[in-house]
Amino acid sequence: MVYLITGGAGFVGSHLAERLLERGDEVLLMDNLSTGSMENIRHLKGEAKLEAIRKKMGGEFVYAGDSGADVVIWKAASAAVLTAVLRNSRRFICKRLACE
């Protein structure tokens, strides 16, 4: 099986990738590294069945069908949800009101 894990360089995603690779599965990791870290997947770097993709996911539609994956596991998330909501709310309001 081919698994696509978004947030693959995060704590949970990297451990899941490690387990899937141990089983013999192919793993595609997608992460924008906003909260994940290459350090979390460094030990997996030599794996033949691993492909790591650094991709910005914010505001874009990620079409998993293009990846060739059989299974998609969505682990991408903001670690600071409240901060992200407040920051994006201000941007939205400022665009509507044309403020700086």
C-alpha positions as CSV (number, residue, x, y, z in Angstrom):
1,M,0.0,0.0,0.0
2,V,1.0,3.6,-0.6
3,Y,0.2,6.0,2.2
4,L,0.2,9.8,2.0
5,I,0.7,11.5,5.4
6,T,0.1,15.2,5.6
7,G,1.9,16.7,8.5
8,G,4.4,13.9,8.1
9,A,7.3,15.7,9.8
10,G,5.3,16.3,12.9
11,F,5.5,14.1,16.0
12,V,2.5,11.9,15.2
13,G,3.0,11.8,11.4
14,S,6.7,10.9,11.7
15,H,6.0,8.0,14.1
16,L,3.2,6.7,11.9
17,A,5.5,6.9,8.9
18,E,8.2,4.9,10.8
19,R,5.7,2.2,11.6
20,L,4.3,1.9,8.1
21,L,7.8,1.7,6.6
22,E,8.6,-1.1,9.1
23,R,5.6,-3.0,7.7
24,G,7.0,-2.6,4.2
25,D,4.5,0.0,3.0
26,E,5.4,3.0,0.8
27,V,5.1,6.4,2.4
28,L,4.7,9.9,1.0
29,L,5.2,12.6,3.6
30,M,3.8,16.1,3.0
31,D,4.6,18.9,5.4
32,N,5.2,22.7,5.2
33,L,7.4,22.5,8.3
34,S,5.5,25.3,10.1
35,T,5.3,23.1,13.2
36,G,6.9,19.9,12.0
37,S,10.7,19.4,11.8
38,M,13.1,17.6,9.5
39,E,14.7,16.4,12.7
40,N,11.6,14.2,13.2
41,I,12.2,12.3,10.0
42,R,16.0,12.5,9.6
43,H,16.4,8.9,10.7
44,L,14.1,7.8,7.9
45,K,16.0,9.6,5.1
46,G,17.7,6.6,3.6
47,E,14.5,4.6,3.3
48,A,13.9,3.5,-0.3
49,K,10.1,3.5,0.1
50,L,9.9,7.0,1.5
51,E,9.4,10.3,-0.3
52,A,9.2,13.6,1.6
53,I,7.5,16.5,0.0
54,R,7.8,20.0,1.4
55,K,4.6,21.8,0.4
56,K,2.7,24.8,1.6
57,M,-0.8,23.6,2.3
58,G,-2.5,26.7,3.8
59,G,-5.4,28.0,1.6
60,E,-4.8,25.5,-1.2
61,F,-6.7,22.4,-2.1
62,V,-4.4,19.4,-1.9
63,Y,-5.7,16.7,-4.4
64,A,-4.5,13.4,-3.1
65,G,-5.5,11.7,-6.3
66,D,-2.4,13.2,-7.9
67,S,-0.1,11.5,-5.4
68,G,-0.7,7.9,-6.4
69,A,-1.5,7.1,-2.8
70,D,-4.0,4.3,-1.8
71,V,-4.6,5.9,1.6
72,V,-4.5,9.5,2.8
73,I,-3.9,10.2,6.5
74,W,-4.5,13.9,7.3
75,K,-2.3,14.8,10.3
76,A,-1.5,18.4,9.2
77,A,-2.8,20.8,11.8
78,S,-1.9,24.1,13.4
79,A,-0.3,23.6,16.9
80,A,-1.5,27.1,17.9
81,V,-5.1,27.1,16.7
82,L,-6.2,30.2,18.7
83,T,-3.2,32.2,17.4
84,A,-3.9,31.1,13.8
85,V,-7.6,32.0,14.0
86,L,-6.9,35.4,15.6
87,R,-4.2,36.2,13.0
88,N,-6.4,35.2,10.1
89,S,-9.5,36.9,11.4
90,R,-7.6,40.2,11.6
91,R,-6.4,39.7,8.0
92,F,-10.0,39.0,6.9
93,I,-11.4,42.0,8.7
94,C,-8.7,44.3,7.4
95,K,-9.3,43.2,3.8
96,R,-13.0,44.0,4.2
97,L,-12.4,47.4,5.9
98,A,-9.2,48.3,3.9
99,C,-7.3,48.9,7.1
100,E,-3.5,48.5,7.6
